[in-house]
Amino acid sequence: MRVDYHLHTSFSTDSQESMELYCESAIKQGIKEIAVTDHVDLGVVNEYTSEQVVDYPNYAIEIKRLQDKYKDNLCLRKGLEFGVQFEYLEEYKDIVKNNDLDFVIMSCHQIDNKEFWLNDYQKDKTPYECFEGYYKYLMELVKVFSDFSVIGHLDLMKRYSSYTPTVDDEHETVIKELLQVIIDHNKGIEVNTSGIRYDLGSFHPSEKILRWYYELGGTIITVGSDAHILKDLGNGIDEALVMLKEIGFESICTFEKMQPIFHKL
């Protein structure tokens, strides 16, 4: 089943793409289901960016309009991507409570309001400290925050800190501990294909991390392109599905009303 479960539209501050054009392109590509997951990153305000929030009422109206319009050809799910920090957990819980969502990606784009992409978090840290701190922060979030479906681009720090090919092995202990916590809390991870577009040489997370997730018993997994522009819709999806099957996964997941639905690979 071809799906794309990570898409950003003009409701995100970093995209100008039409939700309707995504729908039309998905149908042309033979993609059966998509989830729109626009950004909600609370608390981050600096000279380059402002707090990212979605116009929730109009978001819901547009999604419902397109669900009705394309219902015979495409399943469209209502999602969001949260850039979660401890300071704003209650606000994120309220967003989930009030918006009748199908799917939530929990990502970590900043720690202590220090943006990764601006190198604020990494300042005065070694690459090892950046990766260890990031994985440990994610792990503690999973332990206390349950209003999400999957962890987004789990090894995201590879975009923003220097690393060698042995980086996964160097952090194997904490990564496996994080994966076990995710599994124990009945949550999942995504295969985010954008790692290839960012010239990282692999998806997010890497095949090695995906194999660890499988070996530990993880079964909840989604696949998404993290597209911000139309041409990236569906990018790498077929390759990701082949890789998951080769690893041993039997299914991928879609979500409805925050509950996973398993589809045989």
HELIX and SHEET records of a PDB file:
HELIX    1   1 MET A   19  GLN A   29  1                                  11    
HELIX    2   2 TYR A   56  LYS A   69  1                                  14    
HELIX    3   3 PHE A   86  TYR A   88  5                                   3    
HELIX    4   4 LEU A   89  ASN A   98  1                                  10    
HELIX    5   5 PRO A  127  VAL A  144  1                                  18    
HELIX    6   6 LEU A  156  ARG A  159  5                                   4    
HELIX    7   7 VAL A  167  GLU A  170  1                                   4    
HELIX    8   8 GLU A  172  ASP A  184  1                                  13    
HELIX    9   9 SER A  194  ARG A  197  1                                   4    
HELIX   10  10 GLU A  207  GLU A  215  1                                   9    
HELIX   11  11 LEU A  230  ASP A  232  5                                   3    
HELIX   12  12 ILE A  237  ILE A  247  1                                  11    
SHEET    1   A 7 VAL A   3  LEU A   7  0                                        
SHEET    2   A 7 GLU A  33  VAL A  40  1                                        
SHEET    3   A 7 CYS A  75  GLY A  83  1                                        
SHEET    4   A 7 PHE A 103  SER A 107  1                                        
SHEET    5   A 7 VAL A 150  ILE A 151  1                                        
SHEET    6   A 7 GLY A 188  ASN A 192  1                                        
SHEET    7   A 7 ILE A 221  GLY A 224  1                                        
SHEET    1   B 2 GLN A 110  ILE A 111  0                                        
SHEET    2   B 2 LYS A 114  GLU A 115 -1                                        
SHEET    1   C 2 SER A 251  GLU A 256  0                                        
SHEET    2   C 2 GLN A 259  LYS A 264 -1                                        
END                                                                             
